[in-house]
């Protein structure tokens, strides 16, 4: 069937069938993300989206198609969020509603991409560049501007299976890789807009896309070929993965048993001398600042001359009104003294606090009715016996360009997390991929301690040195990979260069479109 007749056939469908088609198309796109990484599906998915939204006659119709595509894309992409509501015993219905609400809002970003692609109506290479630029701008806005931002499953993350392909993010960041991925995946759209045989112009566009992908891979291979595999001298870390299900984690009757499990795992013998022990997010079920007995027990499993780093809550002075609670990280010495501390600054909406609490009659997912308070900001900790470290709690690691204090650059990243909320869904795998990207972008190794997994040691090139699989109880003993002392281009410049190029392309395209409209008057 000639390509153009496919568009004609689609436009003759009833509206509900058009929308259903776009929902399915958007849903299928999630096969490209972890843990499957079927990247090739993006070719029909994004090429089809671009072809269809530029074929309809009005911007309103294009927005509707883009929104329905986005709804399917995010419903499947965010399904794992609903598991947290089930685990918290809030109910299946609440979980479904949360995913639907998050998807409905997020889909607006793709609806706007479709709207403006239809409004401008460029063609060929210009259309692809404009589409990729709009998509990237929409991803950035979704990442930082709505409910504090949720940069999950950005299109660049589909390459998380390839060490070579992700190396380009040391220059462009994940948003730059997203732009190039969308451009290449949508390169088949000119074929759907024309008739067979394929025009020479269409072949040139496809060749340009293939050349770009090959260049990214080749550049990554060259960078990895020169990459160091050195470890910091004299440091041996033990990551404790107790694999405690969320159903049991905050049970009053089991808290002491959970604490003992972490202590016992920390004491396991090792063929190499352990210098530091690391527990995951909220692994310690007690407020250490006010619990000397818990601190003393932690001291008994802290290596001589070393430290134990654990996720733990912090509670304000009992005399303070209102009482405040922070989720964070505490560093304990052999003597049971707290020698370092960090409070999480990016809180999970509805998980650790309820937005618009005065109007919404619901409770947060995390134990207790009180909202957590925000930490002061990005920090670099100077801990005895360790290189300077940037602590990151849970999903703080997913925010590109926002994890490091640039005035006090750390030498490694430490991510404590509890992905037990999401069980054996795609969520924990995708969370790990995003952590790997941060390591490449910043040129810093990342140590990840996760309650149920996936705990891992990741070097400054995003390569997994060693890991402990999801759903397994045990310890992961690892050295600390060295970082890039000079950093990367991205660590110095952030997203500004990519955003400048993206906005410049969008601006120039709009100016040309407006001039064309005026010229036709």
N, C-alpha and C positions, 0 to 999 in steps of 0.2 A: 504494500500500500504506500503510495507517495506520501512523503512526510507532511506536505501541506494538507492532505486529506485527513491526517490524524488530528490536526488542529480543528478542521471543519467539523469532523465527527464529534470532537469534544464540545465545541460550541453549540452543537445541536442537542446535546444532552439536557434533560431537565436540570434546573439549578441544584437541586438536592443531590443529584448524581455527580455534578461537577465538584461540589463541595466534598462529597464522600471520596471522590478520586484523589483530591488534594490531601485529605486526612491520611489516606493510605500511603500516598507518596511521601508525606512528611514522616510517617511512622517508620517506613522502611529505611529512611536515612540513618536511624539509630544503629543499624547493624554495622555501621562504620566505626563506632566507638568501642571502647573496652567493654567486655573482655573479648569480643569477636574480631573486631578490626577488619570487617569486610569493606575495605575502602572503596572498592570498585563500584559499590552500589550508589555512590554519590554521583556518578556520571549520569545515569538516567534520572536520578532524583533531582539534582540541581539543574541539569539541562532541561528536564521536563518542566520544572517550576518556571524558569525564565521564559521558556517558549510559550507557556500558557498565559502567564500574566501579561505578556506583551501582545498577545493575540486578541484579548477581549477589548471591547470598544470604549470602556469608561474606566477612569481611575477608581471609582467606587467598586466596580466589579473586580478589578485587579486587587484592591485591598482585601476584599472578601476572600478571594482565592488564596492570597498570601496568609491571611489570618487562619483559614482552615488548615492550610499546610502547617503553619506554626503550631496549631492546636494538636494535630496528630504528632508532630515532631516532639513537642515538649511533654505531652501526656506519656508517651513511651519513654522519653529520655529522663523524666523525673518520677517514674512510677515508684522507685525505691523509697522516695520521701514518705509515701503513705505507710510504709512498714513501721516507721518510727511511731506513728499514732497507734498502731495495733500493739506494738511492744509496750507502749506506755499505758495500755488498757483504756485508751480514750475511745477506741472503737473503729471498726472498719469504715463506717460511713464518714467519720471525721477524717480518716486517712484519704478516702476518695475525694472528699470535698477540698482538702488541702492541695492535692495534686491538680485537681481541676482548676482551682482558683489561681495557683501559681502558673499553670499552663495558659489560662485565658489571658492573664496579664502579659506573660512573656511573648505570646503569639502576636501581640500588637507590633512588636519590633519587626517581624517578618512581613506583617501586613503593610507596614510603612515602606519597606524595601520594595514590595510589589507595586505599591501605589506610585512611587517615584520612578520606577522602571517603566511603567506604562505611560506616565506623564511625559517623560523625556523622549522615549521611543528612538533611541539611537540604533545602530546596527553593527554587526560584525564585531571586530576587535574593540571598538569603542563601547559597545553594549556590554561586553564581558568585563571590561575594566570598570565601568560604572557600576555594574551589578556587584562585583567583588568589593568595591569601595563602600557601597551602601551597606552590604552585609557586615563588613568589618566595623563600620561606624555603629551599626545597630548592636553588634556584639559588645562593643565597648560601653555603650549606654546601658545595656542590660546588666553589664558587669558591675557598674558603679553607681547608677543613678536611681534604681528602684528598690525600696525597702533596704537600703544599705548595700545593694548589689548582690548578684548571684551569678558569678562567671563560671557556670558549670557547662561542660561539654561544648566549649568553643570549638569551632570547626578544625582548628589546628591540632587538636588532641587526637584526631583519628590516626595520627602517625606515631602514637605512643608505643607501638610495637617495634619501631625501627630506630635504633640508636643513631644511625646516620642521618635520617630525615629530620630529627629534632635538633641537630646541631645548629641549624640556621637561626634558631631562636636566641642564640647568644648574641645575635645582631639585631634581629627584627622583633624578638619577643613572640609570644604565641599569637598575637593579633596579626603580625606580619605573615606568619605561616598560615593563618586562617584565610587571609586575603588571597594568597597564592593558591591555596587549596580550592577555594571557591571558584577562582578564575579558571583553573585547569579542569575542574569537574564539570563546569558549565560550558566548556568549550565545544561540546557536541550540539549545543542549542542552535547554532546556525544551520546545522543539518536538518533540524526539525522545522526550521523556518523556511527552508527552500525545497527544491525538488531534486530528485535523482536524475542523472548522475551528480555526484558531489561537485560543487564548484571549486575552482582553484583557490578562491578566497577562503572557502571553508576549510580546505586542506591546509592552507597556511596557518590558520588559527589553531587547528589541531596540532600541527607540527610545533608551533610556538609553545603550546601547553606541555607537550611531551618533552621538549627541550628544557623548559623551566624545571619540571620535575626531576629530570636527569641531572641537571646542574645542582639542584639542592642536594640530591643523594651523593653526587660525586664530591661536592664541597664538604659534606659531612664525613665521608670516608677519609678524605685527606686530613681533616681536622682530627679524627679519631686515631689515624695512623701516627700522629705526632703527640698523642695524648699521654700524659703521665699516669702511672698506676701507683704512685708513691703513697705511703701512709705516714701519719705523724708519729714521730718516734716516742716511745714510752707510754702510749695510750692504748688501752684495751677496754672496750666498752661491753657491757652485758645488757642487752635489751630483754626485759621480762614481758612475756606475752601469756597472761594467765587464762585467756579465753573464757571469760565469765559472761554468760548471756545477760542481756539487759533486763530480762524478766527477774533475774535474781540479784542483780548488781546492788540495788539499794535496799534489799530486804533487811530489815532491822535484825532478824534472827541470824542472817548469814554474813553480816558485815565483818565480824571478827574472823570468821572462817576465810573470807576472801582476803583479808589482810594477811593472815597466816600463809595462805597460798603464795602470795607475792614474796613473803619472807623466805619460804622454803625454796622457791625457785631461785631466789637470789643467792642462796647458800650452796647451790649445786657445785660440785667440784669442776674445775676446768684445767686442761693441760697447760694453759697459759695464764699468767697472772692477770687478773681482772683489776683495773684501776678505778673504774667508775661503773655504777649500776644505774640503769634508767628504767623507770616505770611509766606506763602510759597515762593518758588523761584521766583524772579523778580516780586513779588507782588506789590512793589512800582515802578511805571513806571518813576520815576525821579531819577536823580543822586543826592543823598542826601547830598553829600559833598559840593555841590554848590547851593543847594536849601534850604535856611533857612525857607521859608514858608512851604514847605512840612515837614521839621523836626518839626516845631512848631505844625502842625496839628497832627503829630504822637504823640507828647507829650501830646496832649489833651486826647488821649485814652490809654495812658500808666498808669497802676495802680500806685497809690501813693507808693513811696518807691520801685517800681518794674521797669521792663524794657519792651520794645517792641523790638522783634527780627524780622527782615524782610529781605527777599531776595531783593537785589537791585544791580544795576550796579554802578561801580565806574569809574570815568573819570579822567585822568591825568590832570595836569595843562595845561590850554589852550595855554600857551606859549611853551609847549613841542612839539617838532617835531621829529618823528611823534606822533600824539595823540594816547594814549593807553586807552583801555576800559577793565574792568574786570567784570566778573559776580561773585557775592558773597553775603555776608551776612553783614548787618549793625545792630548794637545794639544802640537803642535810649533811652535816659532817659526822665523823665517827663519834664525836661527843654528843650527838643529838642536837646540835645547834643549827638554826636556820641561817645559812651564810649567803643565800641568794633567793630572789623571789621575782615573779612576773605575773601580772594579771592580764587575762585575755581582754583584748580591746575590741575585737569584732565579734559580736554576739549573734547567735542564730535566732532570727525572728521566729516566734512561737515555740522555739526550743528552749532558749534561755531567758527570753523576755517576750512580753506580749505587746506588740505595737498598738497604740490607741487603746490602752487597757481600760480607760474610762468608758469606752463605747462597746468593746467586744467582751461578751460574757463567757470567755473561755480561759483555761489555765495553760501554762507553759508545759512542755513535755518533761523537762528535767525535774527531778525530785524537789518537792517543796513548792509552796504557792508564791513565794516572793521572787520577783525578778532579780536576775544577777545584775551587778553594776559593771560598767565598762572600765577597763584598765586605762592608764594615762596615755599610752601610745607605744610606738615601736621602741624596742630597747635592745641594746647590746650588753650582755652580761659578761663581766670579768670575773671568772670563777677560778679559785685556786687550782693549779695543776692542769688547766684546760685552756685551749685557745679561745679567743673572744667568740661568743656564740649568740645568735639571734633566736630566741624561743618563739615558737608558733604553736598555738593550741588549736587542734581540730581543723576547721575549715579556713582558718586564717591563711593557710598555705595556698589556697586556690586563687588568691588575688594577685595577679601579675603586677610587678613593679611596685608593690605596696608592702613588702615583707622585711625590708632592710632599712636600718637607719644609715643613710648615706654619709652622714657626718662622722659616724663611728662604725665603720664597716667591720662586720664580723668576719671570722675565718671559717665558720661552719654554721649550718642551720639545724635546729632541733625541733622536730614536729611530734608532739604528743597528741594522740587522738584516741577516740573510742568509737569505732565503727560498728559496734555491736547493735546499735539502733537499726541497722539496715540489713542484718542477717547475711544470707548468702545471695544477695542481689548483685546487680551490676555496680552499685554504689561504691563499695570498698575498692574494687578494681579501678574504677574511674578516679577515685580520690588519689590512689597511688600514682597514676599517670600524671596527674596535675602536679603532685609533689616533685616528680622527676623533672618536669619542665622548669620548675622554679630553680632547681639545681643548675640546669644548663644556662638559663637566663642570667643568673647571678654569678656563675662560675664558682659556686661554692658546694662542697659536699653537704648532703642532707641525711641526717639520722632520723629514722621514723620508728617510734615505739607505739604500737597499736594494741589495744586490749584483746581483740579477737583476730587481729591481723588486718592488713599485711604489714608486719614489721620488716624494716629493710635498712640496709646501708647503701647509700647512693653516692656515687662520686661526682665530681664537679662537671662531668660530661653527661650526667643523667643515666649512667650505666649502673645497674643493680649489681653491687659487689656480692652481697649475700642477702637472703630474705627468709622469712618464716611464713609459711602459707596460711591462708585464711582458715580459721576454725581449728587451729592446732594450739595446744598448750605446750609451752617450752620456753627456752631461752635462746637468744641469738647473740653469740659472742663475735665481735668484729673489731677491727682496727678503725681508725678515723682517717679517711682519705684526705689528702691535702687539697687545698683550694687554689684558685688562680689569684696570686697576690695582686696582679694588675687589674683583675676583674675582667669584665667583657664590655663590648660596646653598649649592649643593652643595660648592663648594671650602671653605666655612667649616664646614659641618655634616656633610658626608659622608653615609654610609648610615644614620646613627642615626635620623633622623625616619621614613624609610620602614620600617626594621626595627621600630621601635616600633609603628607602625600595624599592620604585618603580624602581629607577635606578639600585639598586643592583640586583634586580630580572632580569631586562632586560639585564644587563651586564653578569650575570652568564649564562643566557639562550643563549646568543650569543656566549660566550666562548665554551659552550658545543656543539653548532651547528658547530662552526668552527673546533673544534677538531674532530667531526664526519666526516666532509668533508675531512679533512686532512687524517684521518684514512682510508678512502675509496679510496684514491689515489693510 
